[in-house]
Every structure is written in structure tokens, then in C-alpha cells.
Amino acid sequence: MKRNLLPALTALLLLPLAALRAGDPGPQLKVPLSGLVAMGDIGFHRVDGGLAQPNVDDLNRVPGIFGGMVVNVTWAQLEAQRGVLDTKIIDDVLAKIRLYNQANAQHPLGVRLRVWPGPNAPIWAKNLGGAPVTVLHKDMPITVGRFWSEPYRTAWRDLQNRLAARYDPEPLIREVANTSGSSITDEVCLLAGDKESVKNMRAAGFTDAQFQACLWESPDDYAGWPSTRVECVCNPYRAIDSGKTRADSEFTLKLMRHWRQTLGARGVLSNHALNQPADHADIYDEMRRLGPPTAFQTHAPGGLNWDGALRLGRSYGAQSIELWSGTKFGGFEKQDPQRLREWAALFQPTQ
């Protein structure tokens, strides 16, 4: 009988390890964001050294409608001096969100933390492995570090580990955005595609193969966040090795499968260009096939079919959809509160 029990006991002991290898989130994983999420004003990211200013003011004007908000903060704001972490900007806005949640206990906010590198990385990081590289974004020059290089990535991973040590236990922060290697926006697969930018990056040592390897390893950058979901933004990869840009959706689809396999339910597959009609139906179909958790961010307000986009996102099973913020951009603040309530109702379970 003892010999018969041994295989069964061995199998039971191996079950937790097998579950972890399969991406099982474990009992401590935070609930993903749901409903409408305020994106926050991101005008700062188009300026070298631009400063994020997260606040809850716009949500206080439409209380009880949104399910979450993005807390945008730049790498330079967090680590102006290497190794010295300053989280006051995060702590201050979390304190305001707690006050909001006390006043709106039936509809509290959760947080997606989004740290911006690219032109908003600290000067010391931009100089790792060589001088900063000049690229264009929206026809305006910005400088970025060698985001594909090992020294830069090591510094970024160290930042994430120290942020995670502080905020993975924080229940308000349910998700952290994967911005590893992002340059011109928070979308990791997008690269500056104009002729001058491509020339400058290639002269600095950039290759598609090296950067794609960085993206493939990016889930490891968030190993320190075991209970927090990681938003993985999926766009067609913009290849530039030839000197011209080429969309490589096949790489993105493989990357999505890798993220889901590696992170399991911790990975929130996302796209930041939701519109109706859809521009990236192949990516959306793969998001639906791979299953939840999934999320979207709407296309920029110019040319956005607001109602069609929200309904399309829900048809693909998104648990949350970020709405563009900022009155000067034509963000959600320009929408009638009743329309916002109608969109929020799209996320309510049907009877």
C-alpha cells in the first residue's frame, strides 16, 4: 500500500509547481480593472523631460461612473538620480484616490500604474551605452536612450523591482503597464518611422532582432509584481532594419501568445487604437482567442467613433476600456455625463 501511495503523493506535491508553470495566478492575484478607465492627460510625453501630473479632478466631476484611472508618471520623476527612488507623486495621487473611494464606496476606482521612459527617462538613463538618440515624434524632435541595450534594460528592470517592492502589496494598484523598451509612446511595438529617426537609431546600434529579443524578455521585467496584473499593449511591430518601416503583425501575434503563456492570467492583453471600424482586427481576434483578461484604449479623439468603439471593444470581451482624457484633446471630459453612464452600463452583467 505504501508503494501505491507514493506516486499519488508525488503527483499531489508536484501539482502547485505544474500550476505555476502553466501560468496559474495563485490566490493573491488582484482583480483586473473593469469598466471605464480614465487615461489621464499624456501631453507631457511629447516633450523631453515633460512632467506627468496625475490627478482625480476630472473624475470628481463625474463620480460613480468610472471603474479605474491610469496613474501616469515618468521615469525621470521617479529616479532623477540613479538608485534614489522618489515615489511622492504616486503616493500623493493614491491618497486622493482613497478620498474619492471613501466618497464613492459603491463605485471605487482601481489604478493602472504607467511609467513612461522614452523622452521622459532620466538623463543618466538616456546616456547608458552611449549618447541620447534624436528621433521625431509628431514631427517634433525628442531624445531617447538606447532602449534596446542591456545597460538600459538592466536599469529599467531595477526600477521595476524597487517599485514592485513598494507597491505590489498596494491593493489600489491592480495593474502595471508594460512599457519596457517603449520609446515614442507607451506602446512598446511602435518605433519612430521617419527616415531621419531610423537613420539615427541604426547608427546607434539598433537592430530589429536585438529589440525583438528585448520585447520577448519583457515579462521578466515584472517578476517582482507577482500579485499585480501586467498590461501588455499589442500593436503591429514596426520593423526598421531595411531603413524603411514595415508592419510585422506576425511578430506581434507570436509575442501575444508568449505573454499569455508566460504571465497567464497576470497578463492583460491590450491595444491602444480602438475605433470602429477596427484597424487591427487580426490582433483583436487573437486577443479574443487567447481570452481574458483583455483591455483597450480608445483611438485619439480626432476621428474617433466613440460609441462604435466602446461597443466594439465590449464585443471583443474587454474587461476595461481607457477613454482619452484632456479637454484640449477632445477627451471624455467633452462627453455628456449621461453618455458616459450609458457606456459604463455596457460593462454591467446582463440579466
Buried (B, 14 or more C-beta within 10 A) or exposed (E): EEEEEEEEEEEEEEEEEEEEEEBBBEEEBBEBBBBBBBBBBBEBBBEBBBEBBBBBEBBEEBBBBBBBBBBBBBBBBBBBEEEEBEBEBBEEBBEBBBEBBEEBEEBBBBBBBBBBBBBBBBBBBBBBBBEBBBBBBEEEEBBBBBBBBEBBBEBBBBBBBBBBEEBBEBEBBBBBBBBBBBBBBBBBBBBBBEEEBBEBBBEBEBEBEEBBEBBBBBBEBBEBBEBBBBBBBBBBBBBBEEEEBEBBBEBBBBBBBBBBEBBBBBBBBBBBBBBBEBBBEEBBEBBBEBEBBBBBBBBBBEEBBBBBBBEBBBEBEBBBBBBBBBEEBBBBBEBEEEEBEEBBEBBEEEE
